[in-house]
Amino acid sequence: MGLPPVVVGLFVSLFLWRSGPLGNLDLMYTPTAMILAEAIIAFPIVAGFSFCGNYQY
C-alpha cells in the first residue's frame, strides 16, 4: 500500500541533485526536501485510509 522509503529517497535525491530537474532550487539536504520526501511517503497511506473510510458496505 505504501512506497518503500529507500526508493522515495532515491527519487527525491535524483530530482534535487544539482544536475537533476529541480537542482536549480538548491533544496538538497534542507528541511524542505525532507518534508517533501515524507509527504510522498505518507500520501499513499493517507489516501488509502481516506478511500476506505468513504466506502459504503
N, C-alpha and C positions, 0 to 999 in steps of 0.2 A: 504494500500500500504506500509506503514512503520511499524516498530516494536514499541511496547509501550516502552518508556524509562525505566519504572519501571522493566519490565521483562528483558530487556537487562542488567540493573544494577544488578539485582539479579543473572543472569547467570555469568556475569563477576566477581562478588564478589565470587560466589561459586568456580569459576576456580582459583581465585587468593588468596583465603584464604590459610593459612599455610598447612591445611590438604587437599587442593584441588590439582588437577593435575598440576597446574602451581605455586603452593605455594613456591617451592624452588627458584623461581626467585625474591622473595621479592618485588613485584610490587604493593602490596596493598596500597592504599592511596597515590599513586605517580602520577605526571603529565602524565607519560606514560600510566598508567591504565586508566586515564580519556580520553586521546586521543584515546585509543583502544575502549573504550565504545562509544565515539562519532562517531568514524568511523563505528562501527557496526550499530549504529542508522541511520547514514546518507546513508549507502550503498544502501539499497533498494530504497530510494527516488532518488538518483543519477542514479542508474541503470534503474529505471522506466522512468526517463526523457530521458536518452540516447537511450533506445529502442524505445520510442515514436518518438524521433527525426529522427530515421532511417527508420521509417515506411513510405512506399510509398502509396499514395492514388490512 
